[in-house]
Amino acid sequence: MKKLLSTFVCVLFFVMYLLGQCSTGTVFYCYTDNENTIITYCPDDPNTQFISVTVTNYDFENNFDYLYVYDGTGTGGALLAQFTGLGVSGINQLATPLPDGGDGCVTVNVVSDGFISCGGAQQGTTDWTVECRDICFTPIAEMTSADADPLTNPQTGCSPSADNETVGTTINFDASGSAVDSSPFNPAGVTIASYNWDFGDGNTSTTAVPTAAYTYSTPGVYRAIVSVVDSRGCESINLAFDIVHVSGAPTIDLSGTSTTACVNTPVDLISAITPYAATELEVTPTAPPTPLPDGQGVAFTSSFTNTQYGPMATVTDGVNMTVTLNIEHSYAGDLEANLVCPDGTRVLLFDGLGNNMQNINLGGAGDATVPPESPPGPGAEYTFDMNAVVLFSSNQGPVANNVTGVDLASGTYIPDGNFADFNGCPINGTWTVEVLDNFNLDDGTLFSWSIDFAPVDDADLQLASFTNTYPTQVWSGNGASGTTATVGTAGTETYTLTVTDDHGCEYNETVDIIFSTDPPCSQACDADNGETTLGTN
C-alpha cells in the first residue's frame, strides 16, 4: 500500500482513488502544491467489516492546507475530523457500518494551495493508519436464574454463621437465556463463547458454560452480574443480574428471663430479637486516580462500571447531566478529553489543542518542562454542564496567576461537545474518560471523575435490601413448654431458643436457670385466709 499511494506525491489538482483494503497498514504521505486528493478505504466484506483510520502525525501549512476525514465513500458523508498545522492525534476515526446505515468506508481528502507543501520540502510527512475491523453484532446477556423482578424476588441463602450451616449456602446462577445478535448480517455459526461472572463480593469467574455455582462467605446483599462474549469476540453491553440475600445472625436477647426460679413454679422464657438487616451500598460513579504521564499521541483512560440502575435505564436528558473531573496538568493545550458511554457514543469534553489552551494549567500544576512532575500539583474540579455560561476551551473563564502560566480555576463550564448525544445510551455498563496527550514535555494526574445522570438518578437507581423475619421460634430444655418452663427438682437447667428465619436459616441462644427450694421458695400461700406458713414443698 505504501508503494501504491506514493503515486499521489506528484499528482496535481484532483485525484480520486478507491481502495478495497482490509489489512492494517500505515500510510506515509507527502502532499504537493495545488492538491485535491481523495482516497477512499472500503472493507472487503461490508456485511461484517468496517474501516478505521487513525491520523497519528500531521504536518500541513496551518490554515491553508488540510487533511479531511469523511464517513463513507467520497466527501459527501459526515466530516469525522480535519487537520491543519503541526500535531499528533491518535483518535480512531470510524466508518458507520452497513447494518447501521453506512457503507463501512472512510474517505481521506488532502487539499492544498499552491505555495507551501511537503513536496516543496517546507512541511513534513503526514501518516495515518488504516485498519479493517470486524463489526460487533452485540450479544445479549440474560440471567435466566433471576426472577422477572430480582429486587423483590431474590435468591436466598444462609451464611456460615447460621447454626445449620458450616460453609454457607451455594447459590446457582444460570445465564443459558443469553443469545447472539439476531441481525441477518451476523455470520452464521456464531455462538456464545464465554460467560463473565461478577458475584458482587469482589470475586469473579469466567466459564465456557452458562452456569455457575458460588458460595458467599459473609452475610449481606449481593448483585451477581453476567456479561457474555461471542465466538467473534463481541461482548454484551447490557449487564444481566440476579440479587442474592444471604442471612446474617440476629441479636437474640434472653436477659428478660429470670435466671433464678422456684421448683414446681412456671417461669416465663422471655426473648427479644433484633432482626438481621442489610442494604446494598450505593456505588457512586467515580473512578480511581489515573496518571497522565508525558506521552505524545497517547490516550489514557479511566473507567467506571454502573450496575445499580434499572436494566432498561437510559440517558433521557443528556442536556441536564453533568461530568466532573478532578485533574491537574501543566499544559492544557496538550490535551483532548472525551467521555465514552457504554454503547461507544463519544462526546468531547474539551479540546485544549484545537482551542489554543497553550500556557493554561489545569489545577495547581507546576512547570513540567523536564518530566516527570514530582510531586503532582493539587487538582481542581471542573464540572462540564450544558447549562453553564462559559465554554471550558474559551480561555475566558476565571483564572488564577501562576508563575508558569495561568491556572484555570475550578468551576462549571460548557463542554466542547453536546451531552444530548448521550440520549439513549444505557446507564448500566462501562463509562470511560479518555484523555489524549498530543505533545511531549508536560504531565499531570486525573485524580477522579464522576457523573450525575440527573434527572434519572432517583427514578432508576435500584438498591436491594432486606430484613429477616423469624416465623419459627422454639424453646427446648427440661420442662419447657411453649414460652414457660417448670421443673420439680432443684438444680440448674439450660434452655435453648432456636429461631428460624424466612430464609430457612437457624440460630440458637441459651440461658441457664437455677431452680431452688430455698426460702422464699419454701413459703406457701393459704388461699383461704391469706396467712403465710413456713414449710417444705
KOLKEVO-453615 format. One line per 3 residues: number of its first residue (from 1); for each residue z, y, x of C-alpha. Coordinates in steps of 0.05 Angstrom, whole numbers, m for minus. Layout:
NUM) Z/Y/X ~ ... .
END
This chain:
1) 0/0/0 ~ 15/48/57 ~ m56/40/85 .
4) m87/47/16 ~ m50/111/0 ~ m67/143/67 .
7) m137/154/40 ~ m109/212/0 ~ m89/252/62 .
10) m157/284/70 ~ m176/288/m4 ~ m181/358/m34 .
13) m178/385/m104 ~ m169/329/m156 ~ m160/254/m146 .
16) m131/202/m195 ~ m115/131/m177 ~ m84/75/m219 .
19) m46/20/m182 ~ m25/m46/m213 ~ 31/m51/m163 .
22) 94/m90/m178 ~ 121/m103/m109 ~ 173/m59/m76 .
25) 145/m12/m24 ~ 155/56/8 ~ 100/108/9 .
28) 99/159/66 ~ 57/216/40 ~ 28/276/79 .
31) m3/324/29 ~ m61/372/44 ~ m83/441/21 .
34) m112/450/m49 ~ m89/382/m72 ~ m80/356/m142 .
37) m70/281/m132 ~ m47/236/m189 ~ m23/166/m173 .
40) 0/120/m229 ~ 40/58/m217 ~ 40/5/m271 .
43) 73/m64/m276 ~ 33/m128/m273 ~ 65/m151/m338 .
46) 86/m92/m381 ~ 117/m140/m431 ~ 172/m158/m383 .
49) 169/m106/m327 ~ 172/m31/m315 ~ 165/16/m256 .
52) 219/54/m218 ~ 201/109/m169 ~ 254/138/m123 .
55) 237/200/m82 ~ 281/197/m21 ~ 258/254/25 .
58) 212/311/6 ~ 183/370/44 ~ 139/420/6 .
61) 126/494/13 ~ 181/520/m31 ~ 159/544/m100 .
64) 85/537/m81 ~ 74/462/m71 ~ 104/409/m117 .
67) 115/336/m129 ~ 120/318/m203 ~ 141/250/m231 .
70) 119/233/m302 ~ 137/177/m350 ~ 75/137/m368 .
73) 2/137/m349 ~ m23/206/m328 ~ 11/273/m332 .
76) 16/277/m407 ~ 82/239/m410 ~ 153/266/m404 .
79) 168/301/m338 ~ 222/258/m304 ~ 232/302/m242 .
82) 200/355/m199 ~ 210/371/m126 ~ 194/431/m82 .
85) 223/456/m17 ~ 261/410/32 ~ 311/359/8 .
88) 332/288/m8 ~ 342/255/m75 ~ 354/181/m84 .
91) 355/182/m160 ~ 313/128/m193 ~ 260/156/m240 .
94) 250/101/m291 ~ 190/88/m336 ~ 200/76/m410 .
97) 188/2/m420 ~ 137/m24/m470 ~ 190/m51/m520 .
100) 220/20/m522 ~ 154/53/m538 ~ 128/67/m468 .
103) 78/31/m424 ~ 123/16/m364 ~ 83/62/m318 .
106) 104/121/m274 ~ 57/175/m251 ~ 66/216/m187 .
109) 28/283/m183 ~ 22/323/m118 ~ 0/395/m128 .
112) m10/445/m71 ~ m41/513/m57 ~ m89/529/0 .
115) m42/556/53 ~ 14/512/80 ~ 16/436/78 .
118) 37/374/114 ~ m35/362/134 ~ m33/430/168 .
121) 29/409/206 ~ 73/463/173 ~ 110/413/127 .
124) 138/344/139 ~ 123/277/106 ~ 148/261/36 .
127) 167/190/19 ~ 182/152/m45 ~ 196/80/m61 .
130) 161/42/m116 ~ 198/m16/m148 ~ 179/m62/m205 .
133) 239/m80/m247 ~ 249/m133/m300 ~ 262/m108/m370 .
136) 330/m130/m392 ~ 330/m155/m463 ~ 404/m147/m472 .
139) 441/m209/m496 ~ 496/m203/m548 ~ 566/m228/m534 .
142) 606/m256/m592 ~ 678/m281/m592 ~ 668/m338/m641 .
145) 741/m357/m638 ~ 761/m288/m664 ~ 773/m275/m737 .
148) 728/m225/m772 ~ 785/m176/m761 ~ 823/m199/m699 .
151) 870/m140/m703 ~ 900/m166/m768 ~ 887/m240/m756 .
154) 901/m252/m683 ~ 912/m317/m646 ~ 986/m330/m634 .
157) 1028/m368/m584 ~ 1095/m376/m551 ~ 1116/m351/m482 .
160) 1152/m395/m432 ~ 1217/m363/m453 ~ 1215/m399/m520 .
163) 1263/m458/m523 ~ 1209/m505/m545 ~ 1160/m483/m491 .
166) 1160/m497/m416 ~ 1095/m464/m395 ~ 1074/m425/m457 .
169) 1021/m438/m509 ~ 949/m450/m486 ~ 901/m405/m523 .
172) 830/m429/m533 ~ 772/m379/m534 ~ 702/m393/m558 .
175) 640/m350/m547 ~ 588/m400/m570 ~ 562/m350/m620 .
178) 534/m307/m564 ~ 458/m303/m562 ~ 400/m278/m522 .
181) 360/m218/m547 ~ 312/m238/m603 ~ 257/m189/m582 .
184) 188/m221/m583 ~ 179/m191/m513 ~ 236/m233/m485 .
187) 206/m290/m445 ~ 211/m359/m475 ~ 266/m404/m449 .
190) 317/m350/m434 ~ 388/m376/m444 ~ 459/m351/m435 .
193) 476/m369/m363 ~ 548/m347/m355 ~ 608/m322/m394 .
196) 653/m270/m362 ~ 725/m272/m389 ~ 778/m219/m382 .
199) 843/m246/m411 ~ 876/m178/m416 ~ 933/m191/m368 .
202) 895/m177/m303 ~ 865/m246/m297 ~ 791/m261/m304 .
205) 745/m321/m303 ~ 671/m338/m305 ~ 647/m402/m338 .
208) 579/m434/m349 ~ 603/m460/m416 ~ 621/m416/m476 .
211) 694/m437/m480 ~ 756/m420/m440 ~ 829/m441/m445 .
214) 884/m395/m419 ~ 960/m395/m418 ~ 996/m329/m418 .
217) 1058/m327/m374 ~ 1093/m268/m408 ~ 1100/m245/m480 .
220) 1061/m186/m507 ~ 996/m164/m539 ~ 932/m183/m503 .
223) 860/m164/m515 ~ 815/m220/m488 ~ 744/m197/m475 .
226) 680/m234/m461 ~ 612/m210/m437 ~ 552/m254/m424 .
229) 495/m256/m374 ~ 428/m289/m390 ~ 385/m331/m344 .
232) 344/m269/m325 ~ 407/m233/m301 ~ 413/m187/m361 .
235) 485/m172/m382 ~ 510/m155/m451 ~ 533/m84/m460 .
238) 576/m99/m521 ~ 647/m125/m509 ~ 668/m180/m557 .
241) 743/m190/m561 ~ 799/m231/m591 ~ 871/m208/m599 .
244) 929/m253/m578 ~ 1002/m243/m598 ~ 1050/m280/m551 .
247) 1120/m283/m579 ~ 1180/m260/m539 ~ 1253/m275/m546 .
250) 1291/m237/m599 ~ 1360/m209/m586 ~ 1409/m254/m623 .
253) 1478/m223/m631 ~ 1533/m271/m654 ~ 1590/m223/m638 .
256) 1606/m216/m713 ~ 1630/m288/m715 ~ 1705/m295/m702 .
259) 1720/m337/m640 ~ 1786/m360/m669 ~ 1798/m394/m736 .
262) 1845/m440/m773 ~ 1832/m513/m785 ~ 1811/m531/m856 .
265) 1792/m458/m868 ~ 1718/m439/m873 ~ 1696/m389/m820 .
268) 1635/m345/m830 ~ 1579/m354/m780 ~ 1552/m284/m773 .
271) 1488/m265/m736 ~ 1447/m202/m725 ~ 1375/m210/m699 .
274) 1335/m155/m666 ~ 1263/m180/m670 ~ 1215/m180/m612 .
277) 1161/m127/m619 ~ 1101/m109/m576 ~ 1047/m56/m579 .
280) 983/m56/m538 ~ 986/0/m487 ~ 932/53/m496 .
283) 886/54/m437 ~ 862/124/m426 ~ 791/134/m399 .
286) 809/152/m328 ~ 785/125/m261 ~ 817/118/m192 .
289) 802/165/m134 ~ 733/159/m103 ~ 719/185/m32 .
292) 657/227/m24 ~ 642/219/50 ~ 585/253/84 .
295) 521/217/62 ~ 450/243/58 ~ 417/217/m5 .
298) 476/171/m21 ~ 503/163/m91 ~ 577/150/m101 .
301) 601/121/m166 ~ 667/117/m204 ~ 671/75/m267 .
304) 718/62/m324 ~ 711/9/m380 ~ 733/23/m451 .
307) 753/m36/m495 ~ 801/m10/m547 ~ 754/23/m597 .
310) 723/m9/m658 ~ 667/m58/m640 ~ 615/m13/m673 .
313) 644/54/m649 ~ 591/100/m620 ~ 589/172/m598 .
316) 572/211/m661 ~ 585/282/m640 ~ 568/288/m567 .
319) 568/364/m571 ~ 643/362/m580 ~ 661/311/m527 .
322) 688/335/m461 ~ 689/308/m390 ~ 739/330/m337 .
325) 731/319/m262 ~ 787/330/m213 ~ 748/340/m149 .
328) 745/375/m82 ~ 684/384/m38 ~ 668/433/17 .
331) 596/448/m5 ~ 577/443/m78 ~ 505/456/m60 .
334) 501/385/m32 ~ 519/351/m98 ~ 488/328/m162 .
337) 534/294/m213 ~ 515/253/m274 ~ 553/217/m329 .
340) 524/150/m349 ~ 543/116/m415 ~ 545/40/m426 .
343) 473/36/m451 ~ 446/73/m390 ~ 438/142/m420 .
346) 448/195/m366 ~ 470/267/m375 ~ 471/317/m317 .
349) 540/347/m307 ~ 517/395/m252 ~ 462/403/m201 .
352) 490/442/m142 ~ 426/435/m102 ~ 378/457/m156 .
355) 423/515/m176 ~ 435/542/m107 ~ 511/530/m104 .
358) 510/537/m28 ~ 574/564/2 ~ 612/545/m61 .
361) 671/499/m51 ~ 700/454/m105 ~ 775/453/m107 .
364) 812/476/m45 ~ 766/441/3 ~ 768/461/76 .
367) 708/470/120 ~ 680/402/140 ~ 623/421/186 .
370) 648/365/231 ~ 666/310/181 ~ 708/277/161 .
373) 751/329/129 ~ 823/309/141 ~ 865/311/100 .
376) 827/325/35 ~ 839/392/4 ~ 873/398/m64 .
379) 830/381/m124 ~ 812/428/m180 ~ 799/407/m252 .
382) 731/424/m280 ~ 721/409/m354 ~ 650/403/m380 .
385) 644/425/m452 ~ 582/444/m491 ~ 623/497/m526 .
388) 643/533/m463 ~ 614/601/m446 ~ 599/596/m371 .
391) 549/547/m340 ~ 580/508/m283 ~ 520/518/m238 .
394) 510/592/m256 ~ 553/617/m197 ~ 582/666/m248 .
397) 647/631/m261 ~ 714/654/m235 ~ 723/641/m161 .
400) 778/649/m110 ~ 766/673/m39 ~ 766/622/16 .
403) 752/635/89 ~ 698/582/89 ~ 664/608/26 .
406) 688/613/m45 ~ 727/562/m86 ~ 702/553/m156 .
409) 765/560/m198 ~ 789/507/m246 ~ 764/519/m316 .
412) 718/498/m372 ~ 643/502/m361 ~ 578/484/m395 .
415) 545/423/m364 ~ 473/427/m340 ~ 454/371/m387 .
418) 466/362/m461 ~ 522/316/m485 ~ 485/308/m552 .
421) 441/259/m514 ~ 500/211/m516 ~ 498/206/m592 .
424) 491/133/m609 ~ 519/108/m543 ~ 572/54/m551 .
427) 641/79/m534 ~ 665/10/m512 ~ 635/m10/m446 .
430) 630/19/m376 ~ 623/94/m366 ~ 605/118/m297 .
433) 607/184/m260 ~ 552/185/m206 ~ 557/237/m151 .
436) 495/244/m107 ~ 506/276/m38 ~ 439/307/m18 .
439) 456/335/51 ~ 499/318/111 ~ 560/351/144 .
442) 605/361/83 ~ 650/314/45 ~ 703/312/m9 .
445) 741/269/m59 ~ 734/254/m133 ~ 807/245/m148 .
448) 800/227/m221 ~ 758/238/m283 ~ 768/229/m358 .
451) 730/232/m424 ~ 753/258/m491 ~ 709/228/m544 .
454) 734/274/m599 ~ 730/270/m658 ~ 725/194/m656 .
457) 788/183/m615 ~ 837/177/m673 ~ 789/146/m723 .
460) 763/89/m680 ~ 819/76/m630 ~ 847/8/m650 .
463) 912/m14/m616 ~ 942/m82/m633 ~ 1016/m91/m646 .
466) 1064/m140/m678 ~ 1137/m150/m695 ~ 1161/m221/m702 .
469) 1198/m245/m764 ~ 1245/m304/m767 ~ 1236/m342/m832 .
472) 1278/m401/m809 ~ 1350/m394/m784 ~ 1393/m457/m778 .
475) 1465/m464/m754 ~ 1485/m531/m723 ~ 1552/m557/m698 .
478) 1613/m596/m724 ~ 1628/m578/m796 ~ 1571/m527/m801 .
481) 1542/m518/m870 ~ 1495/m460/m884 ~ 1529/m400/m853 .
484) 1600/m427/m852 ~ 1638/m479/m811 ~ 1700/m518/m829 .
487) 1737/m569/m786 ~ 1802/m607/m797 ~ 1823/m616/m725 .
490) 1847/m564/m675 ~ 1803/m552/m615 ~ 1741/m514/m590 .
493) 1675/m524/m625 ~ 1606/m498/m603 ~ 1557/m473/m656 .
496) 1484/m461/m644 ~ 1439/m415/m683 ~ 1366/m436/m678 .
499) 1315/m385/m703 ~ 1241/m400/m712 ~ 1194/m341/m713 .
502) 1130/m332/m751 ~ 1090/m359/m692 ~ 1130/m424/m693 .
505) 1170/m408/m630 ~ 1244/m428/m628 ~ 1301/m390/m596 .
508) 1375/m411/m591 ~ 1442/m375/m583 ~ 1512/m406/m582 .
511) 1583/m385/m598 ~ 1649/m421/m585 ~ 1703/m421/m639 .
514) 1775/m442/m626 ~ 1806/m476/m686 ~ 1882/m475/m688 .
517) 1943/m498/m727 ~ 1990/m448/m694 ~ 2021/m391/m733 .
520) 1996/m356/m773 ~ 1953/m417/m789 ~ 2019/m453/m807 .
523) 2032/m403/m863 ~ 2012/m423/m933 ~ 2010/m381/m995 .
526) 2044/m403/m1061 ~ 1995/m384/m1113 ~ 2048/m385/m1169 .
529) 2098/m335/m1143 ~ 2066/m304/m1083 ~ 2123/m328/m1038 .
532) 2107/m347/m967 ~ 2136/m411/m939 ~ 2132/m439/m870 .
535) 2108/m509/m858 ~ 2058/m553/m823 ~ 1989/m567/m852 .
END
